[in-house]
């Protein structure tokens, strides 16, 4: 009987970490023109793990908005991400948000500001000089 109790206790100890594993989360939202409020179809989105470096190894994927300017990715590990949106003829836009285990963060990326504008509910907006040789965003 003592052996059974010890085996059950050990089994419970090893089962807890398996249950505590974090589930993927995601970031979804829309890309819109800041002047008209209209969605931007087929904008290219680049997902980066924070910290953001334009040509760094932390770019993890590229997506495109649908015909209504909507995008979604629900396969991200928990952590902070920068999502950059690009479209020909527009100043790029970006959003920064934290992905939580099992949750999908919702963002709105506005394109068409005079300079790159990054926004997000968990960070302060920042302007980046569009004439710089590399985009830099410190979080």
C-alpha positions in Angstrom: 0.0 0.0 0.0 2.9 2.4 0.8 4.4 1.6 -2.6 1.2 2.5 -4.3 1.0 5.8 -2.5 4.6 6.6 -3.4 4.0 5.7 -7.1 0.8 7.9 -7.2 2.7 10.8 -5.6 5.5 10.6 -8.1 3.1 10.3 -11.0 1.3 13.4 -9.8 4.6 15.3 -9.6 5.5 14.5 -13.2 2.0 15.1 -14.5 1.7 18.7 -13.2 4.4 20.2 -15.6 2.7 18.5 -18.5 -0.6 20.3 -17.6 1.1 23.6 -16.9 2.6 23.9 -20.5 1.7 27.1 -22.2 -0.7 27.0 -25.1 -0.1 29.1 -28.2 -1.8 32.5 -28.5 -2.0 35.0 -31.3 -2.3 38.4 -32.7 -5.1 39.4 -35.1 -6.6 42.7 -36.3 -7.1 45.1 -39.2 -4.9 47.3 -41.2 -6.5 50.7 -42.1 -5.7 53.9 -43.9 -5.4 56.5 -41.2 -7.0 59.3 -43.3 -10.0 57.5 -44.6 -10.5 54.7 -42.1 -10.9 52.2 -44.9 -9.3 48.8 -44.6 -6.2 48.1 -46.7 -6.5 44.8 -48.6 -3.4 42.7 -49.3 -1.0 44.6 -47.1 2.0 42.5 -46.2 2.5 41.8 -42.5 5.8 40.9 -40.9 5.8 39.3 -37.4 8.9 39.8 -35.2 9.6 38.6 -31.7 10.7 41.5 -29.5 13.1 43.2 -29.6 12.4 44.3 -33.1 15.3 44.4 -35.6 14.5 44.9 -39.3 16.9 42.4 -40.6 17.5 40.4 -37.4 16.9 36.7 -36.9 13.7 37.4 -34.9 11.4 37.8 -38.0 9.2 34.7 -37.6 6.6 34.9 -40.4 5.0 36.9 -43.2 1.3 37.1 -43.8 -1.1 39.2 -45.9 -4.4 40.9 -45.0 -7.5 39.6 -46.7 -9.8 41.7 -48.9 -11.2 43.4 -45.8 -7.8 44.3 -44.3 -8.1 41.6 -41.7 -5.2 39.3 -40.5 -4.8 36.6 -37.9 -2.2 34.3 -36.6 -3.0 32.0 -33.6 0.1 29.9 -33.5 2.4 32.2 -31.6 4.3 31.3 -28.4 3.6 33.7 -25.5 5.8 36.8 -25.5 6.0 40.3 -27.0 5.7 40.8 -30.7 6.0 43.6 -33.3 3.8 43.3 -36.3 4.9 45.6 -39.3 2.4 46.3 -42.1 3.6 47.4 -45.5 1.8 48.5 -48.7 3.1 50.2 -51.8 2.6 54.0 -51.6 1.9 54.1 -47.9 4.1 54.8 -44.9 4.3 51.5 -43.1 2.5 51.0 -39.8 3.1 48.7 -36.8 1.6 47.4 -33.6 3.3 45.9 -30.6 1.5 43.6 -28.2 2.0 40.8 -25.7 0.7 37.4 -26.6 -0.6 35.5 -23.6 -1.1 31.7 -23.4 -4.3 30.7 -25.0 -5.4 34.3 -25.8 -5.6 36.3 -29.1 -4.5 40.0 -28.9 -6.5 42.3 -31.1 -4.7 45.2 -32.8 -5.5 48.0 -35.3 -2.6 49.1 -37.5 -2.9 52.5 -39.1 -1.0 53.3 -42.3 -0.5 56.7 -43.9 0.9 58.7 -41.0 3.7 61.1 -41.9 6.2 58.8 -40.2 6.2 55.3 -38.9 3.7 55.1 -36.0 3.8 52.1 -33.7 0.9 51.5 -31.4 -0.3 48.9 -29.0 -2.2 48.6 -25.7 0.9 47.7 -23.7 3.4 50.2 -25.0 3.8 53.9 -25.6 3.4 55.0 -29.3 6.7 55.9 -31.0 7.7 57.7 -34.1 10.6 56.4 -36.2 12.3 58.5 -38.9 11.2 57.0 -42.3 14.5 58.2 -43.8 16.7 56.2 -41.4 18.8 53.4 -42.9 17.2 50.9 -40.6 14.0 50.8 -38.7 14.6 50.6 -35.0 11.9 50.3 -32.3 12.9 49.8 -28.7 10.4 48.2 -26.4 
